[in-house]
């Protein structure tokens, strides 16, 4: 029999006896529980057509947004409760975020958000009507602000009982108001404890409907287990007979009553099992596990006397952090004052060239103590008067492979002999990218990746050059540092100007989608000398042009006007006084091969990426003190999200052409360095078969979002040796640029 909390008597329920619950005066009664024969995914489950096309398709709903890299994290899964209702208990750090509800593949059938004409700001405790993105119906991201100083837990309730096309979403902050709603404790029992439920296997209440249990395993192996609610005649949750479950770290599984044995592969060490439940009567209970580990980050490259960020943001269930260094070098460790959690980050600085090792020990002195380490190479760099950083957004090895197959020859960017690989994890995904088969759940977004490159600091997804995690303070970018040296700075992109990557170099903000705030920061505070990129309409206003005008910029809107406007600029700009903005397109820049109703480059009189880059270099070169320029081929990523091979190929070709021209310019000089890389890979693209020159090859896609695979880096000119043959963290790019600026 099942012990449940009953607030009213329902017809057909047999009542055996009554007791008083231990946490309140609520009266509990024994209920006859329903017998499960399947795990119901509710009205948004996969259709027969979807299953026919992909038998392994995951149609579960997740909260996906800038708070979790827009990925499908297990803790963000919405769990079906019956009668059209889904619930998730979801924790967020303080900050401003945008999000949607969707399945892992962003299927239109499950792309749920606020209507295009509605106010996108979340109002707590009031149901919001959502719009399913299907046929001709669209929607927009929802914006949510977590204002308190501590992490907050929210109950998301999605109600599709009336219609799946316009379900409602209710968001309630339950951080302080929720209590332990279980009348009997939950236990994890299995092969590791002789299937015995006792205090050592009891889940402890962790707040807001979440329960945790730490288990230690002496050696690696396969464990079998299930969940028991109660000890005497317990309710047994686990795998259905026809639906065996193997629990994998980084994923969630629904256990159900009554259930059989589940399994998991574990290593030697400590694991935390977590479950979320709203109390008695929840037929299916989500269960996850995570190994307690230290995550110190990836190997990196730096220069002498430059404070290098050591980050443990990905450490799982760490209660304390202890850092030390090894090697024959003199290394100084200091606190990172931007961090609000003591010792989670340190700054390391060496006074000479060489190599040293950094060690991180979490939970020192406890049963869960664990350690990790990374190596830091301190190298010599030459002084560079000019630096051009070129980013192919979403351009991994797969994107290069299919473009090469289409062209029938290698890309120019492959010709650099100084090549290496870059690790891309954000602060909230660091460590998870090393776990098998988790590329679809733990990956960076462009905001966090570009922030790491521009500031040398890891950030959580959605963050633009600010200390998050941390106190939210602005992080100085490489552009702002160059300005202090009297250099000119600029950005070029085929996205709009305050899209995540360009924004992270010349603006600051907690939310990558707050284009008004980012435009004010870019053109009112940081003030790059050159910004050549697309426009952006917000409520019918081109906020980028508006803020550039208020900032005193010379503004051009097309290629025809750009040429005489550049010619009219001063011949020299030793004080970096020129402010020039080319803001193109009616609302962003189109694909090279226009999509849908897009007007072409020619119709809108928009310069190509290489032409914008030529103009940027011409203007910035007027400053004898030199310059720093970031150039992004933005729409490689856009096409990757659409799984559009043809447009991806043409965007990559355009980017590669620009790389070749910049390198040729650099080769004529002795004072410049060129770095070419990507912020992340998009789509999990793999070349399957070449179909000949000029024919789109056959490919496979993992899905329509980012992955966590390593991306290439190549360099030319001064300091091109810095990355050769290395696999290093993306923050190393900042270290190398900063070292080249400091070398004089």
N, C-alpha and C positions, 0 to 999 in steps of 0.2 A: 504494500500500500504506500501511497505517496503523501508526505506531509506538506500541505500548502497553505498559503495565507489566503483566507477567504473574507472578502468584504461584504458579500451578499450571497444568499443561497440561490443556486441556479437549478432549475428543474432538471431532473435526471441525474444529479450528482448524489452519490450515496455518502452519508456522513456516518462515520463509525464512532468517533470520540473526539473530544476537544481538549486542547492544552493551551497554555499561555506562552507566547514567544519570548525568547530571552532578551530581545533588544527593545521591546516596547510592551504596551498593554494589549497589543493586537491579539485577537483570539485566532488560533490555528485549528484546522480540522484536517483529518485524513481524507484524501480524495482517491478515487479510482482514476489513475492516469490513462491518457490515451495510449494506444499501442502504435508505434511508428513502423511503417514499412518502407518509407523513403524520406529523403531530405528535400523538403519543398523549397524551391527558390522563388516562389511567388509569381505574380503576374508578369514580371520582367524576365522570366526564365527564357532560355534559348528556344527559338522556334524550331519546328521540324526542318525547315529549309536551312537554318543555320547549322544544325547538327549534321544534316546531309552534306553540307559543304565542308565542315570541320568537326569531326566527332569529338575533338578535345577542346572545343571552344569554351572559354570561361565567361559565363554570362552573369557572374555575381556583380553586385553593385558596390562601388567604393566612393569615398570622399577623395577627390583628386584635385590638388591645387598647389599653389606656390608654397604651402606649408609642408609638402611632402614630395616635392619635385614633380608634381603631376603624375605620380606613379601610384600603383595599386598596392599599398602597404597593407599587411594583414590587420593592423590595428585600426585601419580606416574602413574596414568592410562593414556594410550594412547587412544586418542579419534579419531574415524574414521571420515574422512572428505570427503569421496567419492573418486572414481578413484584410489582405492588401497592405499590411503595415510592416515597415522595415525600421530597425533601430540600430544605431551605433553609439558607443560611448567612446568619445574621441578627445584626446588631450592635445592642447596646443600651447606653444610658448607665446609670451607677449609679442605683439607685432601686428602688422596689417597684411592680409592675405586675400587672394582671389581663388575661387574653386568652382568646381562643378561636381555632379554625380554622374558616374559612368561605369561601364565595364572596362576591363583592362585594354580592350582594343578600340575604345572610343566609338563603338557601334552607334549609328544614328538612333537605333531603337532604344538605346539606354543612355543617350547623351541628354542629361536633365539639368536645366538651369533656369534662371529667371528670364522672362520674355524680353525681347529686344527693346521694347518701349517702356519697360518698367524700371523703377529705381533699383539699382543693383545692390545697394547697401543693405546688409542683413539687419533686421530689427528682431531682437531676441524676444522669445515668448509669444510671438505672433506668427501664425502659419503663413508662409509665402507660397503663392501659386507658381509652380514651375511649368516650363514648356519643354515637351519632348522634341528633340531636333530630328524631325522626319519630314519627308516630302519637301514642301516649300516653307515649312515652319522652322524658324531659327531661334536662338537664344543667346544669352551673354553670360559671362562669368559673374558670379556673385562675390561681393566684397565683404569681408568680415574683419573686425578689429578686436583683438584681445588686449585689453587695456591694463590689466593688473600687472604687478611686478613678478608674480609667480605663474608657473604653468597653470592653465585652467582646463577643466574637463567639461565637455559639453555632451548633452544627449541630443542626437540628430534623429528625428522621427519623420520618416517619409511615408505618407498616407496615399496609397493609390487605390483605395477601396471604391471611389466613385469613378475614376478614369485613370488609365495609365498615360494618357496624352497630357494631362494637366494635374499631376499629383501635387499635394501640398508638402512643404518641408517646414517643420517646427524645430527650432534650435533653442535649447535651454541650458543655461550654465548651472551645473549640478555639483560644482567643486565643493561647496560648503554644505549644501542641503541634503545630499544623498547619504544614506546609511546602509549598513550591512542588511541586505534584504533576504538572506538565506535563513530559513528556520532550522536547518541542519547543515553542518559543515560539509565541504567537498574534500575528497581525498584522492590522491593519485596512487593507484595500487598496480603492481605488476611483478614481472620476473625479478626485479631488483630488490623487492622487499617481501618476497614469498607471498604476494597477493594479500598482504595484511594492511589494513587501515589502522593507523595510530597517529599520535601527535607528530611524529617525524614526517608523515606524508600528508598532513593537513594543509590546505590552502589558507593563507592569511589574507584578511581583507586589506586591500591597498588603497581604498577610497574610490568613490564614484562608480560603484558597480564592478570594480576590477579586483581580482584575487590572484595572488602569486604564491609559488612554492619553489624553493631552491632544493635541487637534488644533486648529490655528488656521485660521480661514477669513477671507479678506480681504474677502469680500462675501457678501451673502445669495444664496441659491440652493438648487437641488435637487441633492443628492449621491446617487450610486449607489455601493454598496460591498458587500463581504462579508468574512468572517473566513477567514484562512488559518492552519492550524497547520503550521509548517514553511515552508521556502522552496523547496527542490527537491522536485518532485512533491508539493505540499502537499495536505493535507486541506482542502477548501473547505466552510465552513459558510455558510449563507445561507437565502434563501427557497426553499421548494419551488415547483415549476412551477405547481401549482394553488393556491398559498397565498401570494400576494405580500405582502410586509411593508413597511409604511411606518413607520419607527421615530419615535415621538413623545416629546418630552420629558415625563418624569413617568410613562411607561408602560414596561413591559418587553415584549420580543419574544423568542420562542424561535427561535434559528437552529438549523438541523439539517444534518447531513452526509448525502448531498451536497446542496449548496444553491446557488441562483442569486443574482442581484443583489437587494439590498435598497435602500431609498431613505429619505431624510429631508429635511425642510426645515430649513435652518439660516440663522441671521442672521450678520452679520459679528461676529467675536469668537472666543473660545476655548470649546471644548467638552471635557468629559471623558466618554469612553466607558468603561463598566464592564461586566465580565462575571464571572460566578461559575461555577467549574467544580471538580469534585472530582478532576480529572485525566483522563488518557486513558481512552477508552471511554465517555465521556458523549455519547450520540448527539445530544441537544439542549442547547444552551448559551444561557442567558438573557443578553440584552444590553440595556443602557440607555444613555441619553445625557443630560447635563445641561449647560446653558450656565453658564460661570463668570461670576458676577455679584455685584454688591453689593446688599444689601437693607437699606435704612435704615429701613423702616417707613413708616407713613402720616402724613399731616398731622394735627396735633393742636391742642388748645386748652388753655391753662393760665393761671396767674396769676403775677404778679411774685413773685420770691424763692421759688418752689416748685421744688425739684429735679425735673425731668421726665426720665423714663427714655427714653433713646435705645437702641434695640435692633437688633442685627444678627444675631439668631439664625437668620434664614433665609438668610444668605449661603452660597452654594454654593462649596465647595472654596476657601475663603479661608484664606490662610496668615498674613495680617496685616491689621490694621484701623487706619485713620488717620482721625481726625475733625477737622473745622473748621467754623466758622460764618461766615455772611455777613449783612450788614445794618448799619443805623445804630445798633443797640442794643448795650449792654454785656452780653455773655453770658459766663458762666463755665462751663467744662467740667471736671468732676471724675470720678474713677474711681467705679465701682459696686463697693464692697468685697465684695458678696455673690458676685461672679463669679470663677470659677476660671480662665477663659481671658482672658488679658490684653487689655484694650481692646475686648472684644466688646460691652460696654455702657458707656455714659457717662451721666452726669447733667448736664443743662443747666439753668442758672438765669439768668434775666434780671432786672434790677433796675427795669424800668419796662415800661409797656404798649407794644405795637407788634407788629411781625412780623419774624421772622428766619428764616434758612434754615440747616439743618444739612446738611453734606455728609459722606458716608462714601466713602472710597477703600479698596478691598481690594487686596491684593497690590501695594502701591505700588512702582514701579520695576521690576516684573517684566513679562514679555510678557502676562501675564493680568490686568494692572491694569484695574480697572473702577470706576466711581463711580455713586452715586445720591444723591438729596437729598430732604428733606422740609421743609415749612414749619410753623412754630410760631407761632400767634397768642397773644399775651399780652394778656388782656383784664381789665377791671375787673369785680368782682362785689360784690354787696351781701351783708351779713351775714345769714345765715339761722339762726333759732333751731331750726327743725325741717326735716328733709329726709326725704321719702318717695321711695324708689326702687322702681319697679314693673317687674318683668321677666316678660314672657310667654315662657316657655321654648319655643324652637323656633318662635316667632311671626314669620314673615317677611311680606312683602307678599302672598304667595299665600294665607296663612292669613286675613289680613284681607279679601282679595278674596272668598273663598268665603263667609265669614261675612256680609259685606255683602250678597252675592247671596241668601243664605238669609233674611236679615232684611228685605230690600227697602229698606234705608236705611243710611246711613253709620253706622259705629260712633262712639261718643263719643270714643274715643282719636284719631279722625281729625279732630276738631274743633279741636284745638290749632293755632293759627296759627304757632307756633314749632316747626318740624319740620326734621329733617335725616336723615342716614344714618350708620350706624356700620359700620366695618370690623371683622371678627371674628377674623382669623387668630390662631392660637396661636403660641408661640415656634417650634414644630417645623413650622409650615406657612407662616410668613410669607414672602411673595414668590411662592410657588407659586400662590396664589389668583389671581394676575394672568395666569397662563398659560391659554390657551384649552382648554376641555373637560376641566379637571382638578378640577372641583367634586366629583367622586366619589372622588378620591384624597387630597386635601389640604384638610382642614377641622378646625376646633376641636372640642373637646368642652366640656360645660358646666363642668367643673372649671377648665380653663384659661381659658375665657371669663369666668367669674365671678371668678376670681383677678385677671384684668386689670382688671375693673371695680372690684373691692374694694380693690386694692392699687396700681394704676397700673403694674404690672409684668407683662410677658409671662412665661408659664410654659409648660412642655410639657404635653401632654395628660395628664389623670389627676391633676394636682398640685393640692393644696388649700392655697393661700396660703403657699407656700414657694418659695425661690429655686432653681428647677430649670428650665433649667440654672443651675448655680451651686453654692454650697456646701450647699444644702439647708436653710439657716437660715429661720426663720419670717419672713414679711413682715408688717409691721404693716398691718392692715386699716383701712378708714375707720371701722368700728365701734370698734375699739380706740383709734383716735385721738380719736374723739368721747368715749369714756369718760374720757380724760385731761382733757377739758374739763369734766368733771362732768355730761355728758349721759347720758341713758338710751338704750339701744339695743335693737332687737328684730328678729325675723324672723317672717314668716308664709309658709307654703307649703302647697300641696296635695300635695306629695311627703312622704316622711318627713323628719324634722328634719335628718338629716345626709346627705341627698342632696346632690349636687355643688354646686348653686347656693347654697342656704342655708348649707351647710358652709363655703364659701369666704369668707363674711363673718364667721363667728364661730368658726372652728376652724382647725387647721393639721394637715397630714399629707401624706406622699408618695403615698398611694394612696387615691383617692376611694372605693374599695370596702372599706376597712378601717373599718367602721362602729363598731367598739368603740373604736379609737384616736380617731376623730373625735368620738364621744360624750363621751369623757373630756376631750378638749381643749375642746369646746364648753361643757359644764356644770361642768367642774372648773377650767378655766384662764381662758377668755375671759369666761364667765358673762354672756350677754345677759340683760337684765332680763325680756324676754318672748320666748318661743318657742312659736308656735302652728302645729302641723304634725302629720305622721303618725308612727305608731310604726314600729319595725323589729325583727323577730324574727331573732336570730342564735343558732343552736343551741337554739331553743326559749325564748330569753330576749329580752324587750323591752329591748334594751341602752340605748335612749334614755331610757325611763322609769327604768331602773335607775340610770343616771348622773345624771339630774336629781334623783332622790331623794338620792343621795349628795352632790350639790351644794347641798342645802338648799332646793330649789325647792318652792313650792306647786304641786301637780300635780293637774290634772283630766283626766278621760278621756272626757267627753261634754259635750254642749251644756247639758243639764239642770243638771249640777253647776257648769258654768262661770259661770253667771249669779250665783248667790249667792256663789261664791268671789271674783268680781271685786268685788261689793258689799262684801265684808268687808275689802278691802284698805284701807290708810291713805288718807286724803283727799289727802295731799300726800307727795311723795317727793323732797325737795330733795337728798338724798345718794345717790340712785339705789340704794336698798337693796332694793327689791322684786325678787323672783325668782319669776316666774310661768310655768309651762309647761302648755300644753294639748296633750296627746299623744293623738291620736285614731286610731281604727280598730284592728282586730285585728292587722293587719300592713299598714301604709300606709292611705291614704285611697282610696276607690273613685272611679271615674269618676262624673260626674254622672248619666250613663246607665250603670248598672252593666254590667260585662262578665262573661259567663260565670257563675261561682259567686259573684261579688262581692255582698255585702250592700249595700243602698243607704245613702245618707246618713241617711235617716229610720230605717231599721232599726237602724243603729248609733248614732243620736243624735249625728251629727257636724255642727258648724256649717258653713255655706257660707263661701267665701272672703271675701265682703264682710262677713259677720258676724265672722269671725276678725279681719279688718282693723280693724273698728270697735272691737273689744275691745282690740286692741293699741294703737291710738291713744289710747283712753280711759286705759289704764294708763300709757303712756309720757308722756302729757300731765300727769301728776301731778308731774313734775319741772319746776320753773320754769326750769331751765337748758336745757330743750329736749331733743330726741331725734333719732335717726336710725333709720329703719325700712326694711327691705327686704321687699317683698311679691312672691311669685312665683306665677304661674299655671302650675304645674309640668306639668300633664297635657295641655296643648296639645302639648307635645313627645312625651309618651307615645303619644298618639293618632296623631301624625305618623309615629312609628316603625312603627305598625301599618297606616299608610295608611287610617285609619278617619276618613272625612270627617265623618260625623255626630257622633261624639264630639268630634272636634276643634272643630267649630262650637260645640257647647254649652259646651265648656271655654273657648273664646274669648269667648263671650257672657258667661259668668260673670266672666271677668277684666275685660272691658270695663265691666261693671256696677260692679265694685269700683273701677276707675279713676274713673268718673264720681262715685261717692260721695266718694272721697278728694279729687278736685279741688273738688267743692262745699264740702267741709270747709275746704280751703285758701283758697277764695275769700272765706270769712268772716273771714280773718285777714290780717295784713300781714307776718307773720314766717316764712312757710313757702315751701318750694319742692317741686314734684312733678316727677319725671322718669320717663317711661315708655319702655321699650325692650325689646329681646330679646337673649339671649345669642348666638343663632345661628338659622338657619332649619333646619327638619327636613323631609326628604322631597323637596325640589325640587318643591313643589306649584304647579300652574298652573290657574287657572280657565279652563275651555274653553267652557262654556255655562250660562247661567242658566235654571233651570226654574221660576221663580216663587217667591213668598214662602212660606216654610215647607216648601219642597221642596229636598232636597239637590241642589246643582248638579252638572253633569258636570265632572270634573277630570282632570288627568293628574299622575302622580307620576314623579319621576326615579328614586327608589328608596326604601328604608326607613331611611336614615341621614341624617346632617347634610349640609348643603352649605356652600359658602363665600360665598354671595351676601351683599350688604349688607342690613342690617336697619334698620327705621325707629327714630327716636327723636323724642319730642315732650316738651314741658315746659310747665308752668304755674306761676304765682306768681312769686316772686323769681327773678331770673337766667334767666328763660325765653328770653332772647335768646341764650344761650350757644351753642346748637347750630343756630340758625335758618339754613337754607340751606347748611349745611356738610356735608361728608363727611369724617369724622375717625375716628381709631383709637378702639377701645373703651376704652383707657386714659385717654382724655380725660374720661370720665365721672367717674373718680376725681379727676382734676385739678379739675374744676368743683365737685364736692362738697367737696373739701378747701379750695378757695379760698373757698367760701361759709362754711365753718366758721372760717377764718382771718381773714375780712374784719373781724371786730369787734376 
